[in-house]
Amino acid sequence: MKNEMFVALRPSITTIVRPSFMKGIVRPSLAVVAIYLLYLLFLIVSRGYSALDFVHLGTVWSLRDQAGSWGYDGQFYYQLARDPLQAYHFMDNASYRYQRILYPLIVSLLTLKNSALIPYVLLFINLASIIGSVEIVSYLLCKRNLSMWYSLALGLYYGQAAALAFDTAEPFTCFLVCAGIWLLLNDRIRSAAICLGLACLAREVAILFPLAYVVQYSMQKRWRTAIVISLYGCVPILLWLSLLVLLFGHTGMTFTPPFEHVPFAGLFYYILTPRKFWLLFLLLFLPTLGSSMLCVWEIMQKRIGSGLIAWVLNLLPIIFLSHASYIDLISCGRIATCLVLAALMYGIVTRNAVILWFTQIYALTFLVFGLGVVLHMQAFLL
């Protein structure tokens, strides 16, 4: 009798356990971490990189050697982590670099300013942030009975890969925004606002997300929620910028190149340099154009909400991005990371399969980027 009961129950047990087991083992975050570890290993083996090489520490600022190498933005995060109080001596524009204080400050606290450990922790935090972001997005997708594999759009977007290899703050910023949105969708308003406020201190462009929520909640006359998000999500970066004015005399906001007046004029500025232009066309123009068209369609359908507002706010800077920001594919790719997140989150919240499928074009950018790295194309390696 007992055997008969076991045989009768066995199919239902298998049905319940196996999918749950597979969901725990086969997941996008594991695929992403495997790909990125191979990516880092390739750079270490083929280029002879050490952990410090990912910092791209130039000699112009670190040694004041005007005839030396310029390096890249990761060197400023390294200097801030090494000595937050004296790092301004090794920077092109201290007030601008200090705006993005949180990522190097966390590294500094974790390493106790041990210079030998800093390059490793810079890499670790960014890799952990990418994995964490993919996990949060996967969770939100599963909660809405959507495929968790849509999260690859964020995990494999080439801007994330570039930021990882150049020790910049975009993956960490993206993770904090993801955490903030996840908390907000669970009605933990204050905790969500704090996460979004911290994201702004990691990279100021993240303020577009709390601003979108403030606008939405104000439209709904949910004044208390709007005030909480303003207070914890927007005010911290404003206070920090005010402190930078006291310390350096200005915020550094004007250090960034001005926006173009014509859509995509910055990208088409390079049309006479075909090799670079077609890479920009594939990696940024096509995804941004498609994102813009879908966004306009949603506006025409009058589906106005915080997700759509955040999407629009993140679209506009990319559409009007300065040609100076397209000088290398690394910089413009990093800048567009929040746009990928905004489009993906809107698709999740509205359960829009068309938008979620479209976002996978961002995952495909990793193939182009990876090919460029393998072929040692200077545009991807600097």
N, C-alpha and C positions, 0 to 999 in steps of 0.2 A: 504494500500500500504506500509506504514511504517513498519507494523508488518511483512508483507511478506519479506521485505528487511532484517529485523532483523533476521528472521528465516533462511534466506538463508546465512547470514554472520556468524551466531552463531557457526557452526562447525569449521570454519577457526579461529575464535577468540579463541575457546577452544584449538585448536591445538597449537596455538602460545603461549597462556598465561600459560597453565597448565605445559608443559615441563619446561618453564622458571622458573615458581614458584617452581616446584619440584627440579630443579637444585639448586635453592638458599637455600632450606630447607634441603633436604636430600643430604648430601655431606660427603666425607671421613673425613674432618677435625673435624666435629662434632662427628662422630663415634669415632675417635681417642681421642678427649678430654674427651668423656664420659668414655671410657675404662681406660684412665689414671687417671681420678678422682676416679674411683672405685678402681683402683690399689693403689693409695695413701691412700684412705680411709681404705682399707683393712690393710695396714701397720700401720696406726694410731690406728685402733681398735684392731687388733690382736697382734701387737707388742708393743702397747702403745707409739708409736713414737710421739714426738713433732717436730716442725719445725727444731730445733737444732739437733735432732737425725739424720736427713738426711745428715747433715754435716759429721757425723762419726768422731767426734772430739776425737782423742786418747789423752791419758795423757803423752805418751812418749815425744811428741814434744811440746804440749801445756803447760805442767807442768814440763817438764824435769824429769819425773818419769820413770827411765829406767826399773822398774819392772811393769809398768802399761800397758795399752792397746795401740796398734799401730795406731788404727783408719784407715782412708782411705784418698785418694787423695783430697776429697772434703774439708778436713780440711785446706789444703793449700790455696785453693781459698777463704775460709772463712777468714783466717788470712790476705791474701792480700787485701780483701775487708775491713776488720776491720781497718787495718793500713798499707797501701802500703809501707811506708818508713821503718817500723820496723818489718815487717812480717818475714824477713829473720832469726830472732831469734828463730822462731818456725818451722823450716823446716829441712828436711833431706839433701836437696841439693838446696840451694837458687837460684843459677844461672839457674838450670833446671826448678824449679817451676816458676820463674819470666818470663821465656820464654812465658808463657801463661797468659799474663797480662791483656788482654782486658776484658774478662768476669768478673773477680773480680773488675776491675777498673770501669766498668759500674755500677756494684752493689754498689760500694763505692760511686759513684756520686749520684745515686738514693736515697741512704739511708743517705747520709751525714755522713757516717761511724758510724751510730747508730747500735751498736752491736745487739740490740734486733730485729731490722728489717731485718738484713742481711740474716738470714736463710730463711725467707719468700720470699725475693726478689730473692735469688738464685734459689729457686724452681719455682717462677713465670716466670723468664726469660727463664728458660729451657722449661717449659711447653708452653709458648708463642712461643718459637723458633720452637718446634716440630709442633705446629699448623700452624705457618707461613710457614715452609718448605713444609708441606703437601698441603697448599693452593697454593703455587707457582708451585709445581709439578702438581697439579690438573689443574691449569690454562694452563700450557704448554701442557698437554695432551688434554684438550678441544680445544685448538687452532689448534691441528692437528687431530681433529675429532676422538680422542681416548678416551676410558673410563677413567674418572678421578679416578676410584677406583683402578687403578694400583698404585696410590700414597700410598696405604696402605703398600707397601713394605718398604718404608722409615719410615712412621709413626709408624708402629708396629714392626719394627726390634728390637730385644731384647736389642741390644746395646744402643738404645735410651732410653728404659725403665730403664736400669741399670744406665745410666748417670743421668737420672732424679732423681732416688732414692738415688744417691750418690753425687749429687751436683757437677758434673764435666762438662767440657766445650764443650763436643761433640755436643749436640743439638744446642747450640748457634753458634758454628763453622759451622755446617751443614747449618743452616739458612743463614748465610752470604755467603756461597758458592752458595747456591740456588739463592739468590738474585743476586749475581754476574753473574751467568750463564743466568738468566732471562734478565738482562740488556744487556748482550753480544748478546743474540739472538735478541734483539731489537736495535742492533747497537749503543748502548750507551757505547762506549768502555771505556772512562775514568771513568765513574761512576762504570762500571763493574769491572775495574781493582782496584779501590779503595776498593770496597766490598771484592774482593779476597785478597787484601793486609791486610785488617782488619781481615779476617778469619785466615790468617797466624799468626796474633798476638794473636788470641784466642787459636789456637793450631797449632803448626808448620807444622804438616803433611798436612795441607791444601795447602801448597806451590806446591804440585803435580798438582793442577789444573791450576794455572797461568803458571807453567812451560810447561804444555801440550799445552796451547794456544800459548805460545811463540814459541815452536818448530813448531807447525802447521803454524803459520803466517810467520815464517822464511822460511819454506819450500815453501810457496806460494809467497815468496818475497814481502810480505806486511810488509816492514821493519818499517814503521811508527807505525802501530798497534802493532807490536811485541815490539817496544821500549816503547810504552805507557804502555803496560801490564807489561813489565819488571820493569819499573820505579815505577809504583804505586802498582803492585801486588807482586813483589818479593823484591824490595829494602827495604821497611819498616822493614821486619823481619830481614834482614841482618844488617841494621843499629842498630836495637834493640839488636841483638846478640853482635854486636861490643861494644855497651854501657855496656852490661852485663860483657864482658871481662874486661873492664876498672874498673867496680865496684867490681867484684868478682874474677877476674884473669882467668876465663874460661867461656865457654858458657853453660856448663852442658849437651852438646850433648852426651858426652861419658857416661853419667849416665844411659842412656837407654841400655838394654842388647843387645849384638851383634847379628846379624842375623845368622841363621843356614846356612850350606853350601849345604844341601840336601833339596829338596822340602818337606814340611810338616814334617820334622824331629822333629821340636819343638812340634807338636801335638802328633805324634806317640811316643814321649818320655814317654808319660803317658799310654802306652798300658797295662802295668802291674798293673794299678789301674783302673779296669774295670768300676766302677761306674762313675768316672770322665771322662774316655776316651770315653764312649759311649755318654755322653752329649756333649763333644767336637766334636765327630763325627757327631752328628745330627745338632748341632748349627753352626758349622764352617767348618768342612771338606767337607761335602756334598755340601753346598752352594758354597764354594770356588772352589771346583773341577768342579762343573757344570759351574760356571762363567768362569773358565779358559778354558774349552772346547769350550764354545760359543765364547770367545774372540779369541782363536786360529783360529776358523772357519772364523770369520770376517777378521782376518789378511790374511788368505789364499785366501779370496775373494778380497783381495787388497782394502778394504774399509778404507784406512788409513785417519784419520782425527783427529781433536783435541779431540773429544769425545772418540775415540778408544785409543788414546795416554793416556788420563787421566785414562781410564779403566785399561790399562796395568800398568801404574805407580802405581795405587792403589792396583792392584793385587799382584805385586811382594813382597811388604813388608809382606803381609799376608801369602803368600806361604812360605816365608823364615823366618817367625816370630820365635823369640827365644823361647825355652822351658820355660824360666823364665817368659815370658809374658803370658803363659798358666797356671800359678800357680793357678789363680782363673778365673772363667768364666766371671766375671764382666770386668776385664781388657781387655782380648782378644776380648770380644764382643764390647767394646767401640772403640777399635782400628780399627775395621773393618767397622765402620759406613760410612766412606768416600767411601769405596769400594761399598757399597750398592747404594749410591748416584751416583757414576760414572757409574755403570751398568745400573741403571734406566734412567739416563740422555741420555746415548747412545741409549737405546731402544726408547726413546721419539724422539730424533733428527732424527733417521733413520726410525722411525715408524715401528719398527721391533716387530711384535706381539709375536714371539717366545721368544725373550729376555724379553719382558715385562711380559709375562706369567711366565717365569722362575723366575723373581725377586720376585714373590709372595711367593717363598719359604722362603724369609726373613720375610715376614709377619707372616708365620706359626711359626717362632721361638718364637714369643711372647706366643704361646700356651704352649710350653715346659717351657719357663721361668716362665710364670704365674703359671703353675702346680708346679714348683719347689718352688716358693714363698709360695703358699698355703700350701704345704707340709713341709714348714720351712726347706728346704734343705740348709745346710750351704754354699754350693757352690754359691748360689744365694743371700745370705744375709750377709755373712761375720761375 
